[in-house]
Amino acid sequence: MLIAGVARRFRIGFSFNRGAVADLLLERGHEVVAYVRSGESPAAKALSARGARLATGDLADPDALQRACTGADAVFGLSVARPG
């Protein structure tokens, strides 16, 4: 899920897109917050190393999701279908 914030602040939660949208926003000078299940995952650590701030939570936790979205102007959901 992508959560886009005000002006130069963008919040992103990503699934299997490997952070491509986050990378594009970071390259354009936006602040990026990644909504992730675990800040310890290799993908989350890699995104953090590229300049994103991590917000930890689960889509099934409305309070965590609300905190991650605070100050955002838009939310973009990014996911891919996995067979099976």
N, C-alpha and C positions, 0 to 999 in steps of 0.2 A: 504494500500500500504506500502511496505517495501522499504526503501531506504538505501542501505548499503554503508557505507563510508570506508575511508582508514584504513587499518590495524586494529586498535582496535576501530574504530569509526563506529557505525552503526546507520542509521537513519531509523525509522520505522513509518509508518502510518498504523493503524490497524482498521479493521471494527469490525467484530463480533467474532474474534478469541480470544478475551479477553486478548490480550497481551501475549499469550503463547510464541510466538517467541521472543518477546522483553525480557520476563523473562529469557529464555534460554540464550540469548546473554548477558544479565546483569550478570547472574550467571557465565558466562565464562569470565567476566571482560571487556566486550566491553562497549564503550560509546554508549548510545542509545538515539536517538532523535525521538520522536513520532510526526508524522504529523497528527494533529487532527483538526476537525472543530471548537471545542470549548474547551478551556483549563479549563472551568468550569464544564464540564460533569463529572459525577462520575467515569467513566472509565478512563478518562484522568487524573483526580486527583489521582486515585489509581496507575496508571502507573508512574506518577511523584513521588509519595511517595516511589515507589520501586527503584527510581534512574534514570529514564529517563528524559531527557529534552524535553519540548514540543515546537513544531513549529506549529503555528495555520494557517490554510488556508483551501481552498476548492479545490477539484480536477478540478473544472471548472474555477479556477483562475490560469492561467499559470504563472503569475509573482510570486505568493506565492509559487507555486510548484517549480519553478526554484530556489527561495531562499532556500527552504527546502532541495533541492537536491545539492546545491553548496558544492563541496568537496567530494561528494559521488562517489564511484566506481561502484556501481550497484544499481538497483532498483528492488524490489520484490513486486509484487501486491498480496495482500492477501484479499480475500473476500469470502463470502459464498452466495449461492443463497437463496433467500427468496421466498417462494411460494406466489403467488397472485400478 
